[in-house]
Each structure stands twice: as C-alpha cells, then as structure tokens.
Amino acid sequence: MIPLHPLQNRKIGVLGLSRTGEAVVAAALAGGAAGVEVWDDSPDSLEATLVAFPAAQARNFAETGFDADHFALVMSPGIPLTHPSPHPAVFRARAQSIPVVGDVELLWQACGQTNPFIGLTGTNGKSTATALLGHVLTAAGLSPAVGGNIGEAVLALDSPSRGAPFVLELSSYQLDLCRSTGFAGAALLNISPDHLSRHGGLSGYIDAKLRIFARQLPGNLALIGVDDDYGPTIAAALTNHSQATVLPVTTVRTLNVGLSAAGGDLRLNGQAILNLADLPHLSGTHNWQNAAVAAGLAWHAGLSVDAIATGIAGFTGLAHRQERIGSRNGVTFVNDSKATNGEAAAVALRAHSNIYWLLGGQAKEDGLQAALHDLAQVRGAFCYGESGAEFAATLAEKGVQAAIFSDLEQAFGAALATAEGESAHSATILLAPAAASWDQFPSFEVRGDAFRALAATYLT
C-alpha cells in the first residue's frame, strides 16, 4: 500500500467501493487523512467497507453534498463522470467546486516528484504491453511498480524505491479522472470504437485517451500506434502541439525514425533489436505492436538495446490474452477471453489458422463488425450467451457455418467434437468472445478460467 501523505489532516470523500475505492480508503487513512467519508450505491459494498475500515464514515454525497473542507471526491473509474449522465454526486461536487479525481491522480500527488510515471492506453493490447514493459524493466533491475487497469489498484501497490518507475495501464475512464498527472513516457497503442456511451461518442472517447499526453514536458516520450484509422492523424497533430518527443509505432513497414516490427523485425529508429517471429508467446502483429511499444518506453527509461532484447525474449505471455493452453491430437486451445470487442477478436482471428471459434456474451456497440473481414481461417463458429443468436446470424450472412448454444460449456463441447471430426492434421479452438462477459460471467478472467478448465479436462 502507498500511504497518501498529501492528505494528512484533510478530508476526502470516496465514491464507489470496489477494489479501487477500498485501496483509496486504506491509503488515505494510512496517510493521516483527517476524515474519510465513503459511499457506494450497493448497500452490501458500503457495509463491507465500513466493517473493514471502522475509521471511515458513511455519507450519501448525492443527498448531503460536501463540507467546505472536503479536499476532493475520489471516484472509482466505473462510475459515470460525464455520460450517459454524471452520477448525482458529481453534480453536487461541481456545484460546490469540489475536485473530482481518481486514484491515479492521488498517486501522482503522493509520488510524482520522486518516481517517474509511464502510462499505456489504447483500445486493445494495453494489458500485454504493460505487463511486457514491466517484465523488461524488472529484468534490467529497475524494480518498477506495475498496476492500474491491470493487476493491483495503483494505491494497493508496494511503494517503489525512490526513482523506480510506475508502469500503469490506463483506461479511458481512469484518464478522465486525472487532473494534473504527468507521464514521462506515454503510449497510445490503437483506437477502435469502444465505451462510446460513456464518452458521448467516438470523439469523446479519443479525447479521453489523449489525456495521457496532455501534461508532457520536453524530454518526455509519446508513442503513437499508426496502424489503425485514427493513429496517423493523432500522431501528426501531437507532433505539432506536444512538447514531448513523438514517435510512431507500426508493424506495417520499417521506420528510420520510430518503432517498427514489420514481419516481426523489431527495430528502434532503424536499429535492429530482435526477431519477434521467433517468440511463440508474442505471435501475431498485435503482439509485435505491444513489443514495439514496450521497447520504445524501455529505451526512454534508459535501457540498452541488448537489455531490451533480453527482457522481451524472456516474457512468457499474459493470461487470457491469446494464452496458449496446450495441444493434443492436433487440436490447440487458445484462451483470448480478453477479446471483449470485435476489433480484439479480429486480431486473434488473424493470428491463428483452421479456427473453431467460440464467441458470444454481452455485445459491444459495433458487435462483430470489426471482425467480419478476418474470417478466412474460421471453419466454424460456436455462438453462445446473450449475443449468440445475433452473432450467428451475422456470420451466417458471411457464409460461415454458425451454431447457437446456451452457454460456453455447450459451445466448447460442440467445437471440440467438430474439430476432431473435420481436422485431419491441426485445428485451433479459439475463445475470442468479441463481447463482454457480464451476461454469464462476472469478469473476462472468470470466463477465461472456465475455458481453461474445459480444455484441461481434454488435455489430461
């Protein structure tokens, strides 16, 4: 835990008592806050926090507002700040000129003068890129603290030594709650339509992502993925306006200035680092982009090309992100439960062959649209859950054999039986749901664990 000493003798409100909110409460009390008032619209969550932290007090901010000495309202990122409508407590805070911030902002106020912040954001891939960068820096002896939207809430991390970097995966929701946070190194991997209802549309979503660069200074580094429809325009605009050094990242061609990984040939400003095509845990162009981003940020943190290559080569992958579970009788199982939208699923479809595709769940705004140009290797689609019928109908229109099942277990059984019956040499049973998990699972991790368990039964 990181004590919030800047809150000593100050009062704060904490809205939303998930893992983020509880970490804020603990860190504020450890830092000597004069008062910590809490609220959650779930009575069970509120009661659990009050039991865990007897010094905290309940206060319904939406009804009572704030005292004049409240330092800030600290809000969990899952609570609406602007769209579709701000939480009522946000209206009260704004009316009383109480800052509304998140845990990353509090971390910056506590540690920003002693530890560099490195931030990574994007629609897809940011968890793998963050974990990879953390691994590379750790292998080089820099002892980073890695968290945010991945792993531990930032205030629940162990305090790093002075000068050690924070490596933070940041969602658009978290960036919305950063008021003064500055990133020595920052990366935007990619943009595809996602979370549009929370940002009032695509432009609002992009604006939220770009906040990662808003307070960069000379000597800082900004990396922009330029392989999607929006990256080139963003890179050009940022180059004209940012004080930081702005470099493009691409997997399409080799660059003399920037990070490139065309064909897996990872290069920094034209200098060869290593061949990513030789690394099975970083297969596919999406992972080559992740590696290029990690390499650029590690280089900016002071690592040599040799140290970067060694660190990347030693990375073994991240759970639920194209995680290879195992193979038997020519059937390989791949868990990409983190593919919660069409764009992420398309990345997985491009990375494998002879695919028996498991998909479904709670569909995002654009459904399967982003994946419909990457169906060449799909031998059959096994759709389940809330979006099962919709997804099956969409794929049938594209000439893909698609069947509907009530749940993942039934879809898995059918996919396995079909793969064994049709594939003489090799097959990939791929969980890439292209949808959120919330219709049948509490998280994509639980969904991925369920797939892993089903595969393990066959593999053992």
VOGU-3710 file (C-alpha; in Angstrom, 3 decimals, decimal comma):
1> miplhplqnr> 0,000/0,000/0,000  1,141/3,560/-0,741  0,233/5,978/2,106  -1,269/9,235/0,848  0,690/11,679/2,986  -0,529/14,710/0,963  -3,951/14,013/2,520  -2,677/14,442/6,077  -5,197/16,438/8,110  -7,507/16,696/5,082
11> kigvlglsrt> -10,962/15,257/4,498  -11,917/13,309/1,368  -14,960/11,588/0,001  -14,707/8,220/-1,712  -17,455/7,175/-4,121  -17,506/3,566/-5,297  -16,067/0,898/-3,035  -14,669/-1,662/-5,433  -11,012/-2,702/-5,229  -10,059/0,823/-6,299
21> geavvaaala> -12,225/2,549/-3,694  -11,124/0,337/-0,830  -7,474/0,903/-1,768  -8,098/4,662/-1,652  -9,659/4,382/1,808  -6,741/2,346/3,145  -4,120/4,659/1,630  -5,866/7,820/2,849  -6,143/6,538/6,420  -2,507/5,387/6,354
31> ggaagvevwd> -1,501/8,849/5,165  -3,176/10,574/8,091  -6,349/11,913/6,484  -8,480/13,822/8,971  -11,650/12,224/7,658  -12,593/9,611/5,079  -16,258/9,570/4,119  -17,464/6,815/1,826  -20,450/5,838/-0,262  -21,498/3,083/-2,615
41> dspdsleatl> -24,912/2,661/-4,183  -24,670/-1,022/-3,226  -25,565/-1,392/0,472  -23,533/-4,587/0,697  -20,376/-2,907/-0,596  -20,883/0,036/1,716  -21,358/-2,187/4,745  -18,307/-4,312/3,902  -16,101/-1,227/3,686  -17,362/0,201/6,965
51> vafpaaqarn> -16,632/-3,112/8,662  -13,151/-3,309/7,133  -12,340/0,345/7,948  -14,035/1,434/11,207  -12,469/4,907/10,949  -14,393/5,593/7,718  -17,856/7,121/7,861  -20,801/6,678/5,516  -22,092/9,728/3,668  -24,502/9,847/0,741
61> faetgfdadh> -22,869/12,667/-1,205  -25,685/12,838/-3,734  -28,109/13,780/-0,953  -25,981/15,743/1,510  -23,306/17,302/-0,705  -19,914/18,151/0,754  -18,435/20,160/3,593  -16,381/23,240/2,802  -13,202/21,463/3,943  -13,545/18,466/1,617
71> falvmspgip> -10,297/18,197/-0,365  -11,748/16,079/-3,181  -14,284/13,494/-4,242  -12,306/10,399/-5,236  -14,377/8,335/-7,634  -13,950/4,798/-8,898  -13,481/4,774/-12,684  -16,539/2,587/-13,292  -18,894/5,366/-12,160  -20,086/7,775/-14,898
81> lthpsphpav> -18,333/11,141/-14,841  -19,999/12,729/-17,888  -22,027/10,236/-19,967  -24,624/8,881/-20,301  -25,271/11,094/-17,269  -22,961/12,068/-14,402  -23,547/10,367/-11,083  -25,658/12,702/-8,879  -22,704/13,107/-6,503  -20,693/14,586/-9,381
91> fraraqsipv> -23,323/17,300/-9,829  -23,087/18,145/-6,131  -19,286/18,238/-6,223  -19,210/20,544/-9,229  -21,781/22,855/-7,690  -19,537/23,211/-4,625  -16,261/23,388/-6,627  -15,021/20,120/-5,128  -12,456/18,448/-7,430  -13,491/15,037/-8,775
101> vgdvellwqa> -10,400/12,844/-9,181  -9,301/9,222/-9,366  -6,730/7,091/-7,617  -4,059/7,714/-10,272  -4,271/11,435/-9,583  -3,803/10,835/-5,845  -0,829/8,577/-6,591  0,702/11,360/-8,674  0,267/13,879/-5,886  1,980/11,477/-3,471
111> cgqtnpfigl> 4,794/10,146/-5,682  5,057/12,247/-8,828  8,066/14,169/-7,566  10,059/11,062/-6,638  9,095/8,409/-9,212  8,609/8,685/-12,991  5,203/7,687/-14,337  4,913/5,609/-17,524  1,398/5,227/-18,898  -0,046/2,962/-21,582
121> tgtngkstat> -3,515/3,181/-23,064  -5,412/2,054/-26,143  -8,492/0,064/-27,026  -6,709/-3,281/-27,328  -3,405/-4,769/-26,230  -2,563/-2,410/-23,388  -2,532/-5,123/-20,715  0,012/-7,234/-22,581  2,132/-4,195/-23,442  2,068/-3,045/-19,808
131> allghvltaa> 2,988/-6,469/-18,453  5,722/-6,845/-21,063  7,223/-3,448/-20,229  7,110/-4,267/-16,528  8,891/-7,549/-17,221  11,599/-5,889/-19,337  12,275/-3,202/-16,723  12,306/-5,759/-13,905  14,755/-7,986/-15,793  17,038/-4,953/-16,122
141> glspavggni> 16,908/-4,283/-12,368  14,720/-1,153/-12,350  12,100/-2,610/-9,928  9,001/-0,941/-11,404  5,594/-0,883/-9,721  3,098/-2,240/-12,278  -0,657/-1,801/-11,923  -3,686/0,324/-12,751  -6,209/-1,269/-15,055  -4,123/-4,446/-14,796
151> geavlaldsp> -3,383/-6,285/-11,566  -3,471/-4,295/-8,351  -5,191/-0,950/-7,896  -2,422/1,646/-8,001  -2,665/2,588/-4,321  -2,507/-1,071/-3,283  0,925/-1,475/-4,895  4,020/-1,754/-2,747  5,851/1,571/-2,507  8,735/1,502/-5,006
161> srgapfvlel> 12,155/2,850/-4,120  12,887/6,466/-4,976  13,404/6,819/-8,726  11,815/3,483/-9,649  9,080/3,922/-12,280  5,362/3,349/-12,029  4,174/1,436/-15,112  0,431/1,960/-15,396  -2,182/0,556/-17,724  -4,830/3,263/-18,013
171> ssyqldlcrs> -8,381/3,044/-19,305  -10,257/5,987/-20,745  -12,272/6,074/-17,510  -9,125/6,436/-15,415  -7,683/9,119/-17,672  -10,906/11,101/-17,354  -10,147/11,406/-13,627  -6,543/12,622/-13,996  -6,288/16,386/-13,427  -2,549/17,044/-13,130
181> tgfagaalln> -0,849/13,662/-13,694  2,172/13,875/-15,988  3,775/10,922/-17,783  7,474/10,832/-18,557  6,692/8,127/-21,100  3,251/7,502/-22,580  1,838/5,321/-25,337  -1,427/5,116/-27,253  -1,416/1,707/-28,908  -4,561/1,947/-31,028
191> ispdhlsrhg> -8,078/3,289/-31,277  -11,238/1,438/-32,242  -14,796/2,339/-31,200  -15,394/1,211/-27,610  -17,126/2,524/-24,475  -18,835/5,126/-26,653  -21,836/5,542/-24,372  -19,507/6,532/-21,515  -17,844/9,288/-23,544  -20,670/10,706/-25,638
201> glsgyidakl> -19,371/9,203/-28,863  -16,101/8,423/-30,605  -14,625/11,918/-30,363  -15,161/11,950/-26,602  -13,547/8,520/-26,325  -10,490/9,654/-28,289  -10,244/12,860/-26,251  -10,191/10,798/-23,057  -7,369/8,631/-24,394  -5,343/11,672/-25,453
211> rifarqlpgn> -5,305/12,991/-21,882  -2,351/10,689/-21,327  -0,243/13,187/-23,321  -1,811/16,400/-22,019  0,859/17,375/-19,490  4,008/16,001/-21,066  7,133/18,159/-20,985  10,330/18,457/-23,026  12,339/15,273/-22,603  9,211/13,118/-22,269
221> laligvdddy> 8,275/10,485/-24,865  4,945/9,955/-26,628  4,434/6,807/-28,711  1,500/6,560/-31,129  0,387/3,396/-32,893  -0,269/4,370/-36,508  -1,659/1,144/-37,952  -5,344/1,945/-37,310  -7,617/4,518/-38,940  -7,012/7,193/-36,308
231> gptiaaaltn> -3,337/6,865/-35,343  -1,728/8,772/-38,242  -3,918/11,843/-37,681  -3,321/11,731/-33,929  0,451/11,386/-34,414  0,576/14,306/-36,833  -1,452/16,560/-34,546  0,550/15,624/-31,452  3,844/16,210/-33,261  2,727/19,770/-33,959
241> hsqatvlpvt> 1,488/20,549/-30,456  3,305/18,419/-27,877  6,466/19,413/-26,043  7,403/15,725/-25,840  9,270/13,694/-28,442  6,592/11,986/-30,552  7,430/8,716/-32,306  5,206/6,472/-34,449  4,831/2,733/-33,885  3,996/0,407/-36,774
251> tvrtlnvgls> 4,056/-3,241/-37,771  3,433/-2,483/-41,445  6,797/-1,095/-42,572  10,311/-0,428/-41,304  10,892/3,073/-39,949  14,138/5,014/-39,726  12,554/7,180/-37,029  10,219/5,419/-34,613  9,452/1,856/-33,559  8,693/-0,765/-36,190
261> aaggdlrlng> 8,127/-4,506/-36,291  7,368/-5,334/-39,922  7,301/-9,106/-40,267  8,390/-9,330/-36,626  11,665/-7,484/-37,242  11,682/-5,199/-34,180  13,650/-2,002/-34,729  14,216/1,237/-32,837  14,981/4,180/-35,125  16,127/1,635/-37,700
271> qailnladlp> 18,411/-0,280/-35,317  17,618/-3,995/-35,082  16,614/-5,307/-31,632  15,402/-8,879/-32,232  13,161/-11,019/-34,443  9,797/-11,360/-32,731  8,704/-14,043/-35,193  10,924/-16,454/-33,252  8,994/-15,900/-29,989  5,880/-18,129/-29,672
281> hlsgthnwqn> 4,492/-16,139/-26,726  4,459/-12,966/-28,828  2,935/-14,281/-32,039  0,852/-12,080/-34,313  1,100/-8,460/-35,398  -0,828/-7,249/-32,346  1,876/-8,654/-30,068  4,569/-7,208/-32,291  2,980/-3,808/-31,720  2,944/-4,487/-27,967
291> aavaaglawh> 6,638/-5,373/-28,082  7,492/-2,280/-30,103  5,724/-0,026/-27,600  7,433/-1,752/-24,671  10,804/-1,427/-26,403  10,342/2,301/-27,010  9,310/3,036/-23,433  12,111/0,858/-22,029  14,642/2,676/-24,197  13,354/6,005/-22,901
301> aglsvdaiat> 13,739/4,655/-19,346  17,449/4,151/-20,057  17,762/0,510/-21,150  20,182/-0,576/-23,851  19,057/-2,401/-26,972  20,648/-5,607/-25,656  18,790/-5,333/-22,335  15,520/-4,719/-24,154  16,035/-7,754/-26,387  16,867/-9,977/-23,421
311> giagftglah> 13,810/-8,806/-21,496  11,391/-9,281/-24,376  12,754/-12,746/-25,178  12,135/-13,817/-21,580  8,467/-12,791/-21,496  6,099/-15,757/-21,254  2,795/-14,053/-22,017  -0,248/-12,918/-20,092  -3,267/-14,923/-19,002  -6,431/-14,563/-21,110
321> rqerigsrng> -4,583/-12,710/-23,902  -4,102/-15,283/-26,674  -2,944/-17,683/-23,987  -1,930/-21,000/-25,486  -3,361/-23,632/-23,119  -1,974/-26,728/-24,810  -2,394/-29,210/-27,670  -3,500/-32,806/-28,079  -4,279/-34,904/-31,155  -3,614/-31,897/-33,371
331> vtfvndskat> -6,087/-29,674/-31,501  -4,679/-26,497/-29,911  -6,609/-24,472/-27,340  -6,175/-20,694/-27,183  -7,737/-18,551/-24,463  -8,302/-14,955/-25,603  -11,109/-14,142/-23,186  -9,821/-10,549/-23,017  -11,027/-10,089/-26,620  -14,169/-8,290/-25,481
341> ngeaaavalr> -14,919/-6,475/-28,753  -14,880/-7,178/-32,465  -11,534/-5,484/-33,080  -9,765/-7,585/-30,447  -11,361/-10,754/-31,803  -10,198/-9,824/-35,316  -6,625/-9,655/-34,048  -6,928/-13,204/-32,722  -8,502/-14,459/-35,949  -5,557/-13,082/-37,926
351> ahsniywllg> -3,049/-14,804/-35,640  -4,293/-18,417/-35,998  -5,388/-20,896/-38,640  -8,024/-23,599/-39,014  -10,136/-21,946/-36,316  -13,157/-23,283/-34,461  -14,331/-20,045/-32,918  -16,097/-19,695/-29,561  -17,799/-16,320/-29,250  -20,647/-14,562/-27,504
361> gqakedglqa> -21,629/-12,675/-24,396  -22,810/-9,120/-23,919  -22,158/-7,397/-27,250  -20,442/-4,024/-27,548  -21,760/-1,118/-29,625  -20,482/-2,321/-33,016  -20,986/-6,035/-32,414  -18,907/-8,194/-34,765  -18,392/-5,608/-37,476  -14,660/-5,148/-36,919
371> alhdlaqvrg> -14,051/-8,902/-37,230  -16,003/-9,574/-40,414  -13,021/-9,064/-42,734  -10,927/-11,686/-40,937  -12,992/-14,838/-41,323  -10,862/-16,723/-43,864  -9,491/-19,177/-41,292  -12,790/-19,765/-39,473  -14,005/-23,320/-40,037  -16,999/-22,957/-37,746
381> afcygesgae> -18,460/-20,537/-35,221  -19,976/-21,678/-31,942  -22,016/-18,814/-30,516  -23,419/-18,646/-27,009  -24,891/-16,293/-24,461  -26,868/-13,076/-24,817  -25,463/-12,223/-28,254  -25,342/-15,807/-29,549  -28,275/-15,601/-31,954  -27,228/-12,168/-33,259
391> faatlaekgv> -23,628/-13,242/-33,839  -24,663/-16,493/-35,518  -26,993/-14,672/-37,901  -24,301/-12,130/-38,796  -21,746/-14,843/-39,517  -24,201/-16,958/-41,500  -24,699/-13,978/-43,825  -20,932/-14,083/-44,441  -21,034/-17,778/-45,325  -19,628/-19,044/-42,019
401> qaaifsdleq> -21,225/-22,141/-40,509  -22,533/-20,934/-37,163  -24,467/-22,665/-34,397  -26,135/-21,293/-31,259  -25,662/-22,669/-27,743  -26,916/-21,584/-24,359  -23,544/-21,388/-22,645  -19,770/-21,682/-23,109  -19,580/-25,302/-21,967  -22,044/-26,496/-24,606
411> afgaalatae> -20,327/-24,430/-27,300  -16,938/-25,839/-26,279  -18,171/-29,421/-26,490  -19,588/-28,892/-29,957  -16,452/-27,102/-31,185  -14,216/-29,910/-29,928  -16,347/-32,641/-31,480  -16,457/-30,783/-34,793  -12,724/-30,090/-34,812  -11,892/-33,727/-34,099
421> gesahsatil> -14,243/-34,873/-36,856  -13,138/-32,436/-39,549  -9,437/-31,686/-38,999  -7,021/-34,378/-40,012  -3,844/-32,524/-39,049  -4,408/-29,414/-36,953  -7,132/-27,229/-35,515  -7,357/-24,239/-33,198  -10,206/-23,966/-30,726  -10,172/-20,255/-30,042
431> lapaaaswdq> -12,078/-18,436/-27,320  -12,240/-14,865/-28,621  -15,730/-13,800/-27,494  -15,936/-10,362/-29,187  -18,205/-9,383/-26,291  -18,198/-8,600/-22,603  -18,615/-11,449/-20,142  -21,279/-9,996/-17,876  -24,259/-11,952/-19,159  -22,859/-15,222/-17,776
441> fpsfevrgda> -19,564/-14,466/-16,015  -18,547/-11,745/-13,528  -15,374/-10,936/-15,481  -13,386/-11,928/-18,533  -10,910/-13,622/-16,175  -13,588/-15,962/-14,804  -14,717/-16,685/-18,348  -11,152/-17,494/-19,396  -10,686/-19,719/-16,356  -13,816/-21,643/-17,335
451> fralaatylt> -12,431/-22,207/-20,832  -9,067/-23,230/-19,392  -10,768/-25,787/-17,157  -12,698/-27,253/-20,068  -9,527/-27,551/-22,127  -7,620/-29,081/-19,217  -10,197/-31,862/-18,942  -9,463/-32,842/-22,543  -5,696/-32,356/-22,300  -5,187/-34,519/-19,204
//
